[in-house]
Amino acid sequence: MSRPLDDLRVLDLSRLLPGPFASLLLADLGATVLKIEDTQGGDYARYFPPLGGRMSAVFAALNRDKRGLALDLKQAAGREILLRLVAEADVLIESFRPGVMARLGLGPDALMAANPRLIYCAISGYGQDSPLADKAGHDFNYLALAGLAGVTGTPEAGVVLPGVQVADIAGGALYPVLGILAALHERTRTGRGRLVDASMADGVAGLGIMLQAKAFAGARVDSPGADELAGALLCYRPWRCADGQTLAVAALEPKFWMAFCQAVGRPELGPEGYATGARRTAVEAELAALFASRTRDAWVEFLAKHDCCIEPVLTLDEARATPHAKARGLFGTHHNAAEGAEFLHLFPNPKLLPGSEPPTAVRPAPRQGEDTRAVLSEAGYSPAEVDALLAAGVVRAAD
């Protein structure tokens, strides 16, 4: 079955989470992705515990369905190899600090001169021309500077860390893929590539559009739990059950909250889901006792007959086993023979484009330099030349 990006060739020089997740999305849409690592340690994510053999479960999940080349870009011969690969590529993704690739002679201008049709996607913390461009950062830093960390938490606990890397995934993967696809569409008209300057700080700032609009208009929403959708509403927040498990109550519209109140025989609580001040404090205790009167699973069974936007807060293991996840084909496992281990894989939004679902056969994430010889051969290097490059440490092949 053909997929939308079957004719796309992607070179991915990125590491860790953002860039590899972006190229994973492109691979799921059909692109041929070549993961290019240095000849020393390679992508640091290879070593994140837990390991299956020598490979990290995280690395295996992020880098399935990609080929692998280990290449030393600090050597002239290594840079020559990259230029030869760029000549046939459609997209290059990198996640170095701004200026690193240019200092190697491989910046956007140089590579797009070598291939004017190239889409060069640079993923960084603050973008290529920010005053903070050279500053180190991680996910929580970007959330903090975007004003979003300050609204995440509760008045009692204060600011808390999100459970997932929001800036890395939104600003470092989803927005870059959007930019790449837009640039590819533009290329059909102009015949030319362009630079996609993807900033994780910029991307995560976009997620705060509703909060920023409210704050600009004078609303006091920039402290933990202050916004309606961040804990201020009693009908839109987590509630603890009798067994210590949690329900995600998101009965935002009055009709859903009233449906819940009527289901539990407490219609008088209908208006109280939106209570404020002292009245909110009194009702909060009442609702806490109500939700603590049943276990999480007892609530799930009871609420199955009522349409009121309440779901159980699941563990990761439970989430993989839901009827939704199974029906949509979100999760699977595959065997990596080289590692002698079974790894989990996830197909994000597998039915996003009907008729182009990812294949059921999964290629395991590559060992470092697994496809080095094959890639160089396809690029026109003779066996003797490949041997010489390996001997010089310009490239590395898998053990």
C-alpha positions as a Markdown table, in Angstrom:
| # | Residue | x | y | z |
|---|---|---|---|---|
| 1 | Met | 0.0 | 0.0 | 0.0 |
| 2 | Ser | 1.4 | 3.4 | -1.0 |
| 3 | Arg | 1.8 | 6.1 | 1.6 |
| 4 | Pro | 1.9 | 9.9 | 1.0 |
| 5 | Leu | 5.6 | 10.4 | 1.5 |
| 6 | Asp | 6.9 | 7.2 | -0.1 |
| 7 | Asp | 9.2 | 9.2 | -2.4 |
| 8 | Leu | 10.7 | 11.3 | 0.3 |
| 9 | Arg | 14.3 | 10.9 | 1.5 |
| 10 | Val | 15.2 | 12.3 | 4.9 |
| 11 | Leu | 18.6 | 12.7 | 6.6 |
| 12 | Asp | 18.2 | 12.9 | 10.4 |
| 13 | Leu | 21.2 | 14.1 | 12.3 |
| 14 | Ser | 19.2 | 14.9 | 15.5 |
| 15 | Arg | 19.4 | 13.2 | 18.9 |
| 16 | Leu | 17.3 | 12.4 | 21.9 |
| 17 | Leu | 13.6 | 13.0 | 21.6 |
| 18 | Pro | 12.5 | 16.0 | 19.5 |
| 19 | Gly | 14.1 | 15.4 | 16.1 |
| 20 | Pro | 13.9 | 11.6 | 16.2 |
| 21 | Phe | 10.2 | 11.9 | 17.0 |
| 22 | Ala | 9.7 | 14.3 | 14.1 |
| 23 | Ser | 11.5 | 11.9 | 11.6 |
| 24 | Leu | 9.5 | 9.0 | 13.1 |
| 25 | Leu | 6.3 | 10.7 | 12.1 |
| 26 | Leu | 7.7 | 11.2 | 8.6 |
| 27 | Ala | 8.7 | 7.6 | 8.4 |
| 28 | Asp | 5.2 | 6.5 | 9.4 |
| 29 | Leu | 3.9 | 8.6 | 6.4 |
| 30 | Gly | 6.3 | 6.6 | 4.1 |
| 31 | Ala | 9.5 | 8.6 | 4.1 |
| 32 | Thr | 12.9 | 6.8 | 3.9 |
| 33 | Val | 14.8 | 8.0 | 6.9 |
| 34 | Leu | 18.5 | 7.7 | 7.4 |
| 35 | Lys | 19.6 | 8.3 | 11.0 |
| 36 | Ile | 23.1 | 9.7 | 11.0 |
| 37 | Glu | 25.1 | 9.5 | 14.3 |
| 38 | Asp | 28.6 | 10.3 | 15.2 |
| 39 | Thr | 31.2 | 7.5 | 15.3 |
| 40 | Gln | 31.7 | 7.7 | 19.0 |
| 41 | Gly | 28.8 | 7.4 | 21.4 |
| 42 | Gly | 26.1 | 8.2 | 18.9 |
| 43 | Asp | 22.7 | 9.3 | 20.0 |
| 44 | Tyr | 22.7 | 9.5 | 23.8 |
| 45 | Ala | 19.2 | 8.1 | 23.9 |
| 46 | Arg | 20.7 | 4.7 | 23.0 |
| 47 | Tyr | 21.8 | 4.4 | 26.7 |
| 48 | Phe | 18.7 | 5.5 | 28.6 |
| 49 | Pro | 17.5 | 2.7 | 30.9 |
| 50 | Pro | 15.9 | 0.3 | 30.7 |
| 51 | Leu | 18.0 | -1.5 | 28.1 |
| 52 | Gly | 17.0 | -4.5 | 26.0 |
| 53 | Gly | 20.5 | -6.0 | 25.4 |
| 54 | Arg | 22.6 | -2.9 | 24.5 |
| 55 | Met | 19.8 | -0.8 | 23.1 |
| 56 | Ser | 17.5 | 1.5 | 25.1 |
| 57 | Ala | 13.7 | 0.9 | 25.0 |
| 58 | Val | 13.3 | 4.6 | 24.4 |
| 59 | Phe | 15.8 | 4.6 | 21.5 |
| 60 | Ala | 14.1 | 1.5 | 20.0 |
| 61 | Ala | 10.7 | 3.2 | 20.0 |
| 62 | Leu | 11.9 | 6.5 | 18.6 |
| 63 | Asn | 14.1 | 5.1 | 15.8 |
| 64 | Arg | 12.2 | 2.1 | 14.4 |
| 65 | Asp | 11.8 | 2.1 | 10.6 |
| 66 | Lys | 15.0 | 4.0 | 10.0 |
| 67 | Arg | 18.4 | 3.0 | 8.6 |
| 68 | Gly | 21.6 | 3.8 | 10.4 |
| 69 | Leu | 24.9 | 5.5 | 9.4 |
| 70 | Ala | 27.7 | 6.4 | 11.7 |
| 71 | Leu | 29.7 | 9.4 | 10.3 |
| 72 | Asp | 32.4 | 11.7 | 11.6 |
| 73 | Leu | 31.6 | 15.2 | 10.4 |
| 74 | Lys | 34.7 | 16.7 | 11.9 |
| 75 | Gln | 36.7 | 15.0 | 9.2 |
| 76 | Ala | 36.8 | 16.4 | 5.6 |
| 77 | Ala | 35.9 | 13.0 | 4.2 |
| 78 | Gly | 32.9 | 12.7 | 6.5 |
| 79 | Arg | 31.6 | 16.1 | 5.3 |
| 80 | Glu | 32.1 | 15.0 | 1.7 |
| 81 | Ile | 29.9 | 11.9 | 2.4 |
| 82 | Leu | 27.2 | 14.1 | 3.9 |
| 83 | Leu | 27.3 | 16.4 | 0.9 |
| 84 | Arg | 26.9 | 13.5 | -1.4 |
| 85 | Leu | 23.9 | 12.2 | 0.5 |
| 86 | Val | 22.4 | 15.7 | 0.6 |
| 87 | Ala | 22.5 | 15.9 | -3.2 |
| 88 | Glu | 19.8 | 13.1 | -3.3 |
| 89 | Ala | 17.9 | 14.1 | -0.1 |
| 90 | Asp | 14.6 | 16.0 | 0.2 |
| 91 | Val | 14.9 | 16.9 | 3.9 |
| 92 | Leu | 17.6 | 17.3 | 6.5 |
| 93 | Ile | 16.9 | 17.5 | 10.2 |
| 94 | Glu | 19.4 | 18.6 | 12.8 |
| 95 | Ser | 19.2 | 19.6 | 16.4 |
| 96 | Phe | 22.6 | 21.2 | 17.2 |
| 97 | Arg | 22.9 | 24.6 | 18.7 |
| 98 | Pro | 22.7 | 27.4 | 16.1 |
| 99 | Gly | 25.9 | 27.8 | 14.3 |
| 100 | Val | 27.4 | 24.4 | 14.9 |
| 101 | Met | 26.7 | 23.1 | 11.4 |
| 102 | Ala | 27.8 | 26.3 | 9.8 |
| 103 | Arg | 31.2 | 26.1 | 11.6 |
| 104 | Leu | 31.6 | 22.6 | 9.9 |
| 105 | Gly | 30.8 | 24.2 | 6.5 |
| 106 | Leu | 27.5 | 22.3 | 6.5 |
| 107 | Gly | 25.0 | 25.1 | 7.5 |
| 108 | Pro | 21.8 | 25.8 | 5.6 |
| 109 | Asp | 23.4 | 28.1 | 3.0 |
| 110 | Ala | 26.1 | 25.5 | 2.1 |
| 111 | Leu | 23.7 | 22.5 | 2.0 |
| 112 | Met | 21.0 | 24.3 | 0.1 |
| 113 | Ala | 23.6 | 25.6 | -2.4 |
| 114 | Ala | 24.6 | 21.9 | -2.9 |
| 115 | Asn | 20.9 | 21.0 | -3.3 |
| 116 | Pro | 18.6 | 23.9 | -3.9 |
| 117 | Arg | 15.6 | 21.6 | -3.4 |
| 118 | Leu | 16.6 | 20.7 | 0.1 |
| 119 | Ile | 14.3 | 21.4 | 3.1 |
| 120 | Tyr | 16.8 | 22.1 | 6.0 |
| 121 | Cys | 15.0 | 21.8 | 9.3 |
| 122 | Ala | 17.0 | 23.2 | 12.3 |
| 123 | Ile | 15.5 | 22.3 | 15.7 |
| 124 | Ser | 16.8 | 24.3 | 18.6 |
| 125 | Gly | 15.7 | 25.6 | 22.0 |
| 126 | Tyr | 15.2 | 29.2 | 21.1 |
| 127 | Gly | 15.6 | 29.5 | 17.3 |
| 128 | Gln | 18.4 | 30.6 | 15.0 |
| 129 | Asp | 18.2 | 34.3 | 15.7 |
| 130 | Ser | 17.1 | 34.6 | 19.3 |
| 131 | Pro | 19.2 | 36.5 | 21.9 |
| 132 | Leu | 19.1 | 33.2 | 23.7 |
| 133 | Ala | 20.2 | 31.2 | 20.7 |
| 134 | Asp | 23.5 | 30.0 | 22.3 |
| 135 | Lys | 21.9 | 29.2 | 25.7 |
| 136 | Ala | 21.5 | 25.6 | 26.8 |
| 137 | Gly | 18.0 | 24.5 | 27.7 |
| 138 | His | 15.6 | 21.6 | 28.3 |
| 139 | Asp | 11.8 | 21.1 | 28.2 |
| 140 | Phe | 11.0 | 22.6 | 31.6 |
| 141 | Asn | 13.1 | 25.7 | 30.8 |
| 142 | Tyr | 11.0 | 26.4 | 27.6 |
| 143 | Leu | 7.8 | 25.8 | 29.5 |
| 144 | Ala | 8.9 | 28.3 | 32.2 |
| 145 | Leu | 9.9 | 31.0 | 29.7 |
| 146 | Ala | 6.6 | 30.6 | 27.9 |
| 147 | Gly | 4.6 | 31.2 | 31.1 |
| 148 | Leu | 3.1 | 27.7 | 31.0 |
| 149 | Ala | 5.1 | 26.1 | 33.9 |
| 150 | Gly | 3.6 | 28.8 | 36.1 |
| 151 | Val | 0.0 | 27.6 | 35.5 |
| 152 | Thr | 0.8 | 23.9 | 35.9 |
| 153 | Gly | 0.1 | 22.6 | 39.4 |
| 154 | Thr | -2.2 | 23.4 | 42.3 |
| 155 | Pro | -2.4 | 26.3 | 44.8 |
| 156 | Glu | -1.3 | 23.8 | 47.6 |
| 157 | Ala | 1.6 | 22.2 | 45.8 |
| 158 | Gly | 2.7 | 25.1 | 43.6 |
| 159 | Val | 4.3 | 24.5 | 40.2 |
| 160 | Val | 4.7 | 20.9 | 39.3 |
| 161 | Leu | 6.6 | 19.2 | 36.4 |
| 162 | Pro | 4.4 | 17.9 | 33.6 |
| 163 | Gly | 4.5 | 14.1 | 33.2 |
| 164 | Val | 5.6 | 14.4 | 29.5 |
| 165 | Gln | 8.0 | 16.6 | 27.6 |
| 166 | Val | 5.5 | 19.0 | 26.1 |
| 167 | Ala | 8.0 | 21.5 | 24.6 |
| 168 | Asp | 10.2 | 18.7 | 23.1 |
| 169 | Ile | 7.2 | 17.1 | 21.4 |
| 170 | Ala | 5.1 | 20.2 | 20.4 |
| 171 | Gly | 7.9 | 22.6 | 19.6 |
| 172 | Gly | 10.6 | 20.1 | 18.7 |
| 173 | Ala | 8.6 | 17.6 | 16.7 |
| 174 | Leu | 5.0 | 18.5 | 15.7 |
| 175 | Tyr | 5.7 | 22.1 | 14.6 |
| 176 | Pro | 8.9 | 21.1 | 12.7 |
| 177 | Val | 6.9 | 18.4 | 10.8 |
| 178 | Leu | 4.2 | 21.0 | 10.0 |
| 179 | Gly | 7.0 | 23.3 | 8.7 |
| 180 | Ile | 8.6 | 20.6 | 6.7 |
| 181 | Leu | 5.3 | 19.6 | 5.1 |
| 182 | Ala | 4.5 | 23.2 | 4.3 |
| 183 | Ala | 7.9 | 23.7 | 2.8 |
| 184 | Leu | 7.5 | 20.6 | 0.6 |
| 185 | His | 4.2 | 21.9 | -0.7 |
| 186 | Glu | 5.8 | 25.3 | -1.4 |
| 187 | Arg | 8.6 | 23.5 | -3.3 |
| 188 | Thr | 6.1 | 22.0 | -5.7 |
| 189 | Arg | 5.4 | 25.6 | -6.8 |
| 190 | Thr | 8.9 | 27.2 | -6.6 |
| 191 | Gly | 11.2 | 24.2 | -7.1 |
| 192 | Arg | 13.3 | 25.4 | -4.2 |
| 193 | Gly | 13.8 | 24.3 | -0.7 |
| 194 | Arg | 14.0 | 26.5 | 2.4 |
| 195 | Leu | 15.1 | 26.7 | 6.0 |
| 196 | Val | 12.6 | 25.6 | 8.6 |
| 197 | Asp | 13.7 | 27.3 | 11.9 |
| 198 | Ala | 12.0 | 25.3 | 14.6 |
| 199 | Ser | 12.2 | 26.7 | 18.1 |
| 200 | Met | 11.0 | 24.5 | 21.0 |
| 201 | Ala | 10.4 | 27.7 | 23.1 |
| 202 | Asp | 8.3 | 29.2 | 20.2 |
| 203 | Gly | 6.3 | 26.0 | 19.7 |
| 204 | Val | 5.3 | 25.6 | 23.3 |
| 205 | Ala | 4.4 | 29.3 | 23.6 |
| 206 | Gly | 1.8 | 28.6 | 20.9 |
| 207 | Leu | 0.1 | 26.1 | 23.2 |
| 208 | Gly | -0.6 | 28.9 | 25.6 |
| 209 | Ile | -2.7 | 30.9 | 23.2 |
| 210 | Met | -5.9 | 30.7 | 25.3 |
| 211 | Leu | -4.2 | 31.6 | 28.6 |
| 212 | Gln | -2.2 | 34.5 | 27.0 |
| 213 | Ala | -5.4 | 35.9 | 25.5 |
| 214 | Lys | -7.1 | 35.8 | 28.9 |
| 215 | Ala | -4.1 | 37.3 | 30.7 |
| 216 | Phe | -3.8 | 40.1 | 28.1 |
| 217 | Ala | -7.5 | 40.9 | 28.7 |
| 218 | Gly | -6.9 | 41.2 | 32.4 |
| 219 | Ala | -7.8 | 37.8 | 33.8 |
| 220 | Arg | -5.8 | 36.5 | 36.7 |
| 221 | Val | -4.9 | 33.0 | 35.3 |
| 222 | Asp | -1.1 | 32.8 | 35.6 |
| 223 | Ser | -0.7 | 31.0 | 38.9 |
| 224 | Pro | -1.1 | 27.2 | 39.5 |
| 225 | Gly | -4.7 | 26.1 | 39.4 |
| 226 | Ala | -6.1 | 29.6 | 38.7 |
| 227 | Asp | -7.5 | 29.0 | 35.3 |
| 228 | Glu | -10.9 | 27.3 | 34.8 |
| 229 | Leu | -9.3 | 24.5 | 32.9 |
| 230 | Ala | -6.3 | 24.2 | 35.2 |
| 231 | Gly | -8.2 | 23.3 | 38.4 |
| 232 | Ala | -10.3 | 26.3 | 39.3 |
| 233 | Leu | -13.6 | 24.6 | 38.3 |
| 234 | Leu | -14.8 | 21.7 | 40.5 |
| 235 | Cys | -16.4 | 20.1 | 37.5 |
| 236 | Tyr | -13.1 | 20.1 | 35.6 |
| 237 | Arg | -10.3 | 18.6 | 37.7 |
| 238 | Pro | -9.0 | 15.3 | 39.1 |
| 239 | Trp | -10.8 | 13.6 | 42.0 |
| 240 | Arg | -9.5 | 10.9 | 44.3 |
| 241 | Cys | -11.4 | 7.7 | 44.7 |
| 242 | Ala | -11.8 | 5.3 | 47.6 |
| 243 | Asp | -8.8 | 3.2 | 46.5 |
| 244 | Gly | -6.5 | 6.1 | 46.1 |
| 245 | Gln | -6.9 | 6.0 | 42.3 |
| 246 | Thr | -8.1 | 9.1 | 40.4 |
| 247 | Leu | -11.0 | 10.1 | 38.1 |
| 248 | Ala | -10.5 | 12.7 | 35.3 |
| 249 | Val | -13.6 | 14.8 | 35.7 |
| 250 | Ala | -14.0 | 17.0 | 32.6 |
| 251 | Ala | -17.7 | 17.8 | 32.7 |
| 252 | Leu | -17.1 | 21.4 | 31.5 |
| 253 | Glu | -20.5 | 22.1 | 30.0 |
| 254 | Pro | -23.4 | 22.4 | 32.4 |
| 255 | Lys | -25.3 | 19.6 | 30.6 |
| 256 | Phe | -22.5 | 17.1 | 31.3 |
| 257 | Trp | -22.0 | 18.1 | 35.0 |
| 258 | Met | -25.8 | 18.0 | 35.5 |
| 259 | Ala | -25.9 | 14.6 | 34.0 |
| 260 | Phe | -23.4 | 13.4 | 36.6 |
| 261 | Cys | -25.2 | 15.1 | 39.5 |
| 262 | Gln | -28.5 | 13.5 | 38.5 |
| 263 | Ala | -26.8 | 10.1 | 38.0 |
| 264 | Val | -25.6 | 10.2 | 41.6 |
| 265 | Gly | -28.9 | 11.5 | 42.9 |
| 266 | Arg | -27.5 | 14.9 | 43.8 |
| 267 | Pro | -29.1 | 17.4 | 41.3 |
| 268 | Glu | -28.7 | 20.2 | 43.8 |
| 269 | Leu | -25.0 | 20.1 | 43.1 |
| 270 | Gly | -25.6 | 21.1 | 39.4 |
| 271 | Pro | -24.8 | 24.8 | 39.9 |
| 272 | Glu | -22.0 | 24.1 | 42.3 |
| 273 | Gly | -19.5 | 22.8 | 39.8 |
| 274 | Tyr | -18.8 | 26.4 | 39.0 |
| 275 | Ala | -18.8 | 27.7 | 42.6 |
| 276 | Thr | -16.2 | 30.3 | 43.7 |
| 277 | Gly | -14.8 | 31.7 | 46.9 |
| 278 | Ala | -16.0 | 30.3 | 50.2 |
| 279 | Arg | -18.9 | 28.4 | 48.6 |
| 280 | Arg | -16.3 | 26.6 | 46.4 |
| 281 | Thr | -14.4 | 25.5 | 49.5 |
| 282 | Ala | -17.5 | 24.1 | 51.1 |
| 283 | Val | -18.6 | 22.2 | 48.0 |
| 284 | Glu | -15.1 | 20.9 | 47.4 |
| 285 | Ala | -15.2 | 19.0 | 50.7 |
| 286 | Glu | -18.6 | 17.6 | 49.8 |
| 287 | Leu | -17.5 | 16.4 | 46.4 |
| 288 | Ala | -14.3 | 15.0 | 47.8 |
| 289 | Ala | -16.4 | 12.8 | 50.1 |
| 290 | Leu | -18.7 | 11.8 | 47.2 |
| 291 | Phe | -15.9 | 10.7 | 44.9 |
| 292 | Ala | -14.2 | 8.9 | 47.7 |
| 293 | Ser | -17.3 | 6.8 | 48.3 |
| 294 | Arg | -16.4 | 4.4 | 45.5 |
| 295 | Thr | -13.3 | 2.9 | 44.0 |
| 296 | Arg | -12.1 | 4.1 | 40.6 |
| 297 | Asp | -13.3 | 1.0 | 38.8 |
| 298 | Ala | -16.6 | 1.1 | 40.6 |
| 299 | Trp | -17.1 | 4.6 | 39.3 |
| 300 | Val | -16.1 | 3.4 | 35.8 |
| 301 | Glu | -18.8 | 0.7 | 35.9 |
| 302 | Phe | -21.4 | 3.1 | 37.2 |
| 303 | Leu | -20.6 | 5.9 | 34.8 |
| 304 | Ala | -20.6 | 3.6 | 31.7 |
| 305 | Lys | -24.3 | 4.3 | 31.5 |
| 306 | His | -24.0 | 8.1 | 31.7 |
| 307 | Asp | -22.5 | 10.5 | 29.1 |
| 308 | Cys | -20.8 | 13.0 | 31.4 |
| 309 | Cys | -17.1 | 13.3 | 30.3 |
| 310 | Ile | -15.5 | 11.4 | 33.1 |
| 311 | Glu | -12.7 | 8.9 | 32.6 |
| 312 | Pro | -10.4 | 6.9 | 34.8 |
| 313 | Val | -6.8 | 8.1 | 35.1 |
| 314 | Leu | -5.0 | 5.0 | 33.8 |
| 315 | Thr | -1.5 | 3.7 | 34.2 |
| 316 | Leu | 0.6 | 3.4 | 31.1 |
| 317 | Asp | 0.1 | -0.4 | 31.0 |
| 318 | Glu | -3.7 | 0.1 | 31.3 |
| 319 | Ala | -3.7 | 2.7 | 28.5 |
| 320 | Arg | -2.1 | 0.3 | 26.1 |
| 321 | Ala | -4.9 | -2.2 | 26.8 |
| 322 | Thr | -7.9 | 0.1 | 26.2 |
| 323 | Pro | -10.5 | -0.9 | 23.6 |
| 324 | His | -9.7 | 2.5 | 21.9 |
| 325 | Ala | -5.9 | 1.8 | 21.7 |
| 326 | Lys | -6.6 | -1.7 | 20.3 |
| 327 | Ala | -9.2 | -0.6 | 17.8 |
| 328 | Arg | -7.1 | 2.2 | 16.5 |
| 329 | Gly | -3.9 | 0.1 | 16.3 |
| 330 | Leu | -1.8 | 2.5 | 18.4 |
| 331 | Phe | 0.6 | 0.0 | 20.0 |
| 332 | Gly | 2.4 | -3.1 | 19.0 |
| 333 | Thr | 5.6 | -5.0 | 19.7 |
| 334 | His | 8.4 | -6.2 | 17.5 |
| 335 | His | 11.5 | -8.4 | 18.0 |
| 336 | Asn | 14.9 | -7.0 | 17.5 |
| 337 | Ala | 17.0 | -10.1 | 16.6 |
| 338 | Ala | 20.3 | -8.2 | 17.1 |
| 339 | Glu | 19.3 | -7.3 | 20.6 |
| 340 | Gly | 17.5 | -10.5 | 21.4 |
| 341 | Ala | 14.7 | -8.4 | 22.9 |
| 342 | Glu | 11.1 | -7.5 | 22.3 |
| 343 | Phe | 10.4 | -3.7 | 22.1 |
| 344 | Leu | 7.3 | -1.7 | 22.1 |
| 345 | His | 6.4 | 0.5 | 19.2 |
| 346 | Leu | 3.7 | 3.2 | 19.0 |
| 347 | Phe | 2.1 | 4.5 | 15.8 |
| 348 | Pro | 1.0 | 8.1 | 16.6 |
| 349 | Asn | -2.3 | 8.8 | 14.9 |
| 350 | Pro | -2.2 | 5.7 | 12.6 |
| 351 | Lys | -5.5 | 6.6 | 10.9 |
| 352 | Leu | -4.7 | 10.2 | 10.4 |
| 353 | Leu | -4.7 | 9.7 | 6.6 |
| 354 | Pro | -7.1 | 6.8 | 5.8 |
| 355 | Gly | -5.6 | 4.3 | 3.4 |
| 356 | Ser | -2.1 | 5.2 | 4.3 |
| 357 | Glu | -1.7 | 3.5 | 7.7 |
| 358 | Pro | 1.8 | 2.4 | 8.7 |
| 359 | Pro | 2.7 | -1.1 | 7.8 |
| 360 | Thr | 2.3 | -3.9 | 10.3 |
| 361 | Ala | 5.9 | -5.1 | 9.7 |
| 362 | Val | 8.3 | -2.9 | 11.7 |
| 363 | Arg | 12.0 | -2.5 | 11.0 |
| 364 | Pro | 13.8 | -2.5 | 14.4 |
| 365 | Ala | 15.8 | 0.6 | 15.3 |
| 366 | Pro | 19.3 | 0.3 | 13.8 |
| 367 | Arg | 22.5 | -0.5 | 15.6 |
| 368 | Gln | 25.0 | 2.3 | 15.4 |
| 369 | Gly | 26.2 | 2.3 | 11.9 |
| 370 | Glu | 24.1 | -0.7 | 10.9 |
| 371 | Asp | 23.6 | 0.4 | 7.3 |
| 372 | Thr | 26.9 | 2.3 | 6.9 |
| 373 | Arg | 28.3 | -0.1 | 4.2 |
| 374 | Ala | 25.0 | -0.2 | 2.2 |
| 375 | Val | 24.4 | 3.5 | 2.4 |
| 376 | Leu | 28.0 | 4.3 | 1.1 |
| 377 | Ser | 27.7 | 1.7 | -1.6 |
| 378 | Glu | 24.4 | 3.3 | -2.8 |
| 379 | Ala | 26.1 | 6.7 | -2.7 |
| 380 | Gly | 28.7 | 5.5 | -5.2 |
| 381 | Tyr | 31.6 | 4.4 | -3.0 |
| 382 | Ser | 33.5 | 1.3 | -4.0 |
| 383 | Pro | 34.1 | -1.5 | -1.5 |
| 384 | Ala | 37.8 | -0.5 | -1.3 |
| 385 | Glu | 36.8 | 3.1 | -0.6 |
| 386 | Val | 34.4 | 2.1 | 2.1 |
| 387 | Asp | 37.1 | 0.0 | 3.7 |
| 388 | Ala | 39.5 | 3.0 | 3.7 |
| 389 | Leu | 36.8 | 5.2 | 5.2 |
| 390 | Leu | 36.2 | 2.7 | 8.0 |
| 391 | Ala | 40.0 | 2.3 | 8.6 |
| 392 | Ala | 40.4 | 6.1 | 8.9 |
| 393 | Gly | 37.5 | 6.4 | 11.4 |
| 394 | Val | 35.5 | 8.6 | 9.0 |
| 395 | Val | 32.6 | 6.1 | 9.3 |
| 396 | Arg | 31.8 | 3.3 | 11.6 |
| 397 | Ala | 29.9 | 0.0 | 10.9 |
| 398 | Ala | 27.9 | -1.9 | 13.4 |
| 399 | Asp | 29.7 | -4.6 | 15.4 |
